[in-house]
Amino acid sequence: MLPTTPQTDPLLGNREAAAYLGVTPHTLDIWRAARRYPIPYVKVGRLVRYRRSALDAWLTARTVAEPQ
């Protein structure tokens, strides 16, 4: 696996992160405010940003394997 750098692990805005996860930006806002899901984010002033690697890790942690 390649090491992550700012060029390979960009910060995504709310819209971009929501699109990446397949949810609406409003849903992502609610999840963050209600702390429904522990998706790590970065505060830049008043802005909220998500690292793509954090979203990938969250998705991996939530992946359910079907029993065989």
Beta strands, then each sheet from edge to edge (+ up, - down):
strand 1: 11-12
strand 2: 42-44
strand 3: 47-51
sheet 1: 1+ 3- 2+
end
